[in-house]
């Protein structure tokens, strides 16, 4: 699936030619980088793994002639955040996609608290810092700006067996919803992309085994097409089916259902 020419023209007219994507070396971030690169945008791509980041940058140039700036760093580390923002401050970033993040799963009482805190730093604190930076930067630019948050379908209720991860995404979703209204008069569009389970490196890092999942290829273009048109998108047919089937269920019921779903994803962790 490719971005339509109509969407490309609209995005370029409204936001300019520069797009930043954090967490670009795998999964959704990589797919978004490829789609924007294919469409002729200029990119800043970030990630922890330098080798994969440089490989992606080379691929974007070889396949599409795309100009990209790879900046390696761990965005759960404030020093690396500051380095990134300092290196891109001269660029007129029109679209900032705050994709970097990871998940954990299993019983909260058995979790590694250092890992849980690291996830909280990356999924919430880093997103807050980056959103604040880009909101202020985009307000001063001549064109409009767009900030895209990566939420999740688990953001809409508590999720046993992924309690802290779901809580971090609830923060992202709530922040995005509020900023979509608050920043509208500043010329900044805000989108929360809330996909269901995606087959990527995410599941391996979160120690989950998912029986059904989306492909990154299924949700990249729908997310891009929603920029400037929606405040929340549930990309992919599977996401819509899962969320809409829960829509009329009381919140306490959603929590129980999601607990069972996540319990299935994590049953291999039980000794």
ChimeraX attribute file (.defattr): number of C-alpha atoms within 10 A of each C-alpha:
attribute: neighborCount
match mode: 1-to-1
recipient: residues
	/A:1	10
	/A:2	12
	/A:3	16
	/A:4	12
	/A:5	10
	/A:6	9
	/A:7	15
	/A:8	17
	/A:9	12
	/A:10	15
	/A:11	22
	/A:12	16
	/A:13	12
	/A:14	18
	/A:15	23
	/A:16	20
	/A:17	17
	/A:18	20
	/A:19	23
	/A:20	22
	/A:21	23
	/A:22	23
	/A:23	26
	/A:24	29
	/A:25	26
	/A:26	20
	/A:27	19
	/A:28	27
	/A:29	23
	/A:30	22
	/A:31	20
	/A:32	23
	/A:33	30
	/A:34	22
	/A:35	19
	/A:36	25
	/A:37	23
	/A:38	17
	/A:39	18
	/A:40	18
	/A:41	20
	/A:42	20
	/A:43	24
	/A:44	22
	/A:45	25
	/A:46	26
	/A:47	23
	/A:48	18
	/A:49	16
	/A:50	15
	/A:51	11
	/A:52	16
	/A:53	23
	/A:54	20
	/A:55	12
	/A:56	21
	/A:57	23
	/A:58	17
	/A:59	15
	/A:60	22
	/A:61	14
	/A:62	10
	/A:63	11
	/A:64	15
	/A:65	14
	/A:66	21
	/A:67	17
	/A:68	22
	/A:69	17
	/A:70	20
	/A:71	20
	/A:72	21
	/A:73	19
	/A:74	17
	/A:75	26
	/A:76	22
	/A:77	13
	/A:78	15
	/A:79	11
	/A:80	15
	/A:81	16
	/A:82	13
	/A:83	14
	/A:84	18
	/A:85	13
	/A:86	10
	/A:87	11
	/A:88	14
	/A:89	12
	/A:90	8
	/A:91	10
	/A:92	19
	/A:93	24
	/A:94	26
	/A:95	28
	/A:96	23
	/A:97	26
	/A:98	24
	/A:99	24
	/A:100	25
	/A:101	24
	/A:102	18
	/A:103	22
	/A:104	24
	/A:105	26
	/A:106	22
	/A:107	15
	/A:108	15
	/A:109	8
	/A:110	8
	/A:111	13
	/A:112	10
	/A:113	11
	/A:114	9
	/A:115	12
	/A:116	16
	/A:117	13
	/A:118	16
	/A:119	21
	/A:120	21
	/A:121	19
	/A:122	20
	/A:123	27
	/A:124	20
	/A:125	19
	/A:126	21
	/A:127	23
	/A:128	16
	/A:129	13
	/A:130	18
	/A:131	22
	/A:132	11
	/A:133	13
	/A:134	21
	/A:135	21
	/A:136	12
	/A:137	15
	/A:138	23
	/A:139	16
	/A:140	14
	/A:141	14
	/A:142	13
	/A:143	17
	/A:144	21
	/A:145	29
	/A:146	27
	/A:147	25
	/A:148	25
	/A:149	26
	/A:150	24
	/A:151	30
	/A:152	24
	/A:153	21
	/A:154	25
	/A:155	20
	/A:156	20
	/A:157	19
	/A:158	21
	/A:159	24
	/A:160	22
	/A:161	24
	/A:162	23
	/A:163	19
	/A:164	21
	/A:165	25
	/A:166	24
	/A:167	20
	/A:168	24
	/A:169	26
	/A:170	21
	/A:171	18
	/A:172	23
	/A:173	25
	/A:174	14
	/A:175	17
	/A:176	24
	/A:177	16
	/A:178	12
	/A:179	19
	/A:180	21
	/A:181	14
	/A:182	13
	/A:183	16
	/A:184	14
	/A:185	10
	/A:186	15
	/A:187	18
	/A:188	25
	/A:189	25
	/A:190	30
	/A:191	27
	/A:192	28
	/A:193	28
	/A:194	26
	/A:195	26
	/A:196	24
	/A:197	21
	/A:198	22
	/A:199	19
	/A:200	15
	/A:201	14
	/A:202	18
	/A:203	18
	/A:204	13
	/A:205	12
	/A:206	16
	/A:207	17
	/A:208	22
	/A:209	17
	/A:210	16
	/A:211	9
	/A:212	12
	/A:213	15
	/A:214	18
	/A:215	16
	/A:216	21
	/A:217	19
	/A:218	17
	/A:219	23
	/A:220	26
	/A:221	19
	/A:222	18
	/A:223	24
	/A:224	21
	/A:225	17
	/A:226	18
	/A:227	23
	/A:228	21
	/A:229	12
	/A:230	15
	/A:231	20
	/A:232	22
	/A:233	20
	/A:234	23
	/A:235	22
	/A:236	23
	/A:237	13
	/A:238	18
	/A:239	22
	/A:240	17
	/A:241	13
	/A:242	14
	/A:243	18
	/A:244	12
	/A:245	11
	/A:246	15
	/A:247	11
	/A:248	10
	/A:249	12
	/A:250	9
	/A:251	14
	/A:252	10
	/A:253	13
	/A:254	20
	/A:255	18
	/A:256	15
	/A:257	16
	/A:258	20
	/A:259	18
	/A:260	15
	/A:261	15
	/A:262	22
	/A:263	21
	/A:264	15
	/A:265	20
	/A:266	20
	/A:267	13
	/A:268	12
	/A:269	13
	/A:270	8
	/A:271	4
